[in-house]
Amino acid sequence: MIKDLMIKERSYRSFDESIKIDRETLVGFVENARLIPSSVNLQPLKYRICNTKDECDTMLSLTKWAALLKDYEIPPKGHAPTAYVVICTDKNVSDKSIFDKDVGIAAQTVMLSAVEAGFGGCMIGNFNPSKVAEALKLPEGVVPSLVLGLGKPDEKIIVEPIGENGSSYYRDADGNHRVPKRSLDEIIL
């Protein structure tokens, strides 16, 4: 069921590096994203798949993770993603910002596809698009919009009601990642 996938789909920041995601599987995730609706059906999104050790090391060096967890190395050394999907907007198709919605829908589609296949990941917005474009040798006009770090999660994430600390995620004393969520009653108007 979709709700089961939604519960499992978290922002994982620690992965088992011994478990790789093959290119064919990643292409399948992108195929699912290709089928999503697109604003005025222009379909400006392009995807760069990275799953070699060198590409993954490059992407890790170009991204910043979990700004709220200042006292932790994220991802921990030896627990980096084993694949990335970089969602790009092809400005040659359209340079309008209306496609930001498409990026979000595509990202969620890839993430749910990953969870269904037994993987997980994290959407990463903290990166320099021009440096990522240069490192990945993207065509001119193709701009990275969002980076998805993917792999086999090896951390525990606990969803809990919002408490005294507000909605900020945090690590508990056991190293579990805790994610406060607003109640259903609180969000339905």
N, C-alpha and C positions, 0 to 999 in steps of 0.2 A: 504494500500500500504506500501511497505517496507520503502519508504522515510518518510512517516508519523511516522512510528515507530522510525526511526533513529533520527528524529527531537525531539521526546519525550524522547529518551534514552539519559539521561544526567548523570553526576555524582552527584546524590542527596546525601545530607549529613544531612538532617533533615526529620524526619518521624513522622507520626501520630501513636503513640504507642497503641492506642485503636483498631487499625485495624491489625489483625494478618493474617499470611499466613499459611494455613494448610499444613500438610505434603504431602497430595495427590497432591496439586498444585505444591509444590516444586519438588516432584518426577516427575511431568509432565515436568517441566523445564529441569531436568536432562535427562529425556527421549529424549527431543529434542537435547540436547548436545551429547548424546550417538550416535546419528545418523550422526554426522559430519564426514568428512574425517579425517583420521589419518595418520601421516607419516608412510610409509611402512606397514600400517594397523596393527600396533602392539597394538594399543588401550591401552596405559598404564595409562590413566587417571582414577582416582577414585574420588568419590564425597562424602563429609560428609555433611549431612543436619543438621542444628541446628535451631530449632524453639521453644524450651522451654525457659522460662524466665531465668532459670539458665544457659543454654548453651549460650544464647544471651548475658547475663551479662558477662560471661567468655570471649566470643569472643570480646566484646567491650573493655574489660580490656587489651586484648592482641594485639590490633590493634591501629595504630596511623593514624589520619585522617588529610588531607588538610594541609600539611606542610607550604604552602604559606600564610595561614590565621592565623598568629600567635596571633592576638588580639581577636580571637573568640574561644569559646568552641565548638568543632566539634566532634560529633554531639552535639547540645545543650542539656542540662539536660532535661530529659523527652521526648526527640525526637530521640531516638536510633532506629536502625533497629529492626524489629520483627522477622527476620530470617537471616540466613547466609547459603551460600553454599560455602564450602571450596573445591577448586579444587586441587587435589593431583596428584602427579606423582608416580606411583608404580615402584620404582627402581628395584624391583624383575623382572619386565617385561623387562625393559631397563633402563640403567643409562645414556643414551645419551641426550645431550642438544637439539637435533633436535625437541624434543617434546614441547619445549617452544612455538612454533607456535601453536601446538594443544591446549595448555592452553588458548592462546588468542582467538582462534576460539571458543572454548567451552565457555569461559567467555562471549563473545559477544552474543552467542546463548542463554545462560541463561538470560542475560540482556534484549535482545529483547523479549524473552518469557515472562519475568516479565512485561515489558511495555505493551505487547499485553493483558495481564491479568489485567491491571489497576494498576500495581505496578511500582516500580523503584528501583534503587540501586546505589551502588558505588563499583568499583573494588578497592581493597585495597592491595597494595603490601608492605606496611610498617608494618611488623610483624616479629617476630622471629619464623621461621619454627619449630625448635625443641620444643619450649614452646607450640606452638599450637598443635603439634603432641602429646605431653605429656598430655596436658589438655583434648584433645579429645580421648585419648587412641587409637591412630591410630596403625595399625599393623606395625611391624618392616619393614623398607624399603619403607613405604608409606610416602612421604614427601609433606607437604602443599606447593603449588606453588603460589596460588592466593586466596584471600578471597573476597567473594562477600557479602556485606551487603545489605539486601533487606527489603522493606517495602512499605507503602503507603506514597509517598513524601508529605510534607507539606510546601515546600519552592518554591519560584519562581526562575527559572533559565532563564537568557536572553542571547541568543547567539547574538554576535555583531561582526562587522568587527574589525580587529586589528587596534588599534589607537596608540597614542603616548606612551602609557605604555607598548607596546609590547604584547606578547601572554599570559602573566600571568593572571590567573583568579583572581577575587577580589570580595569584597562585596561593593555595593554602599551605599550611605547614608541611603537608605530605607531598607537595609539588604538584597536586592536582590543579588543573586549570578550571576555574569557576566562572560561570557566565550568568549573571543575574538577568532575568527577563521580567518584563511587566506582565501583570495578570491579564487574562482575557477581558475581565470586567473593566479594567483600566483603559484598554485600548479601543473598545467598541463605543462609539459615540451614539 
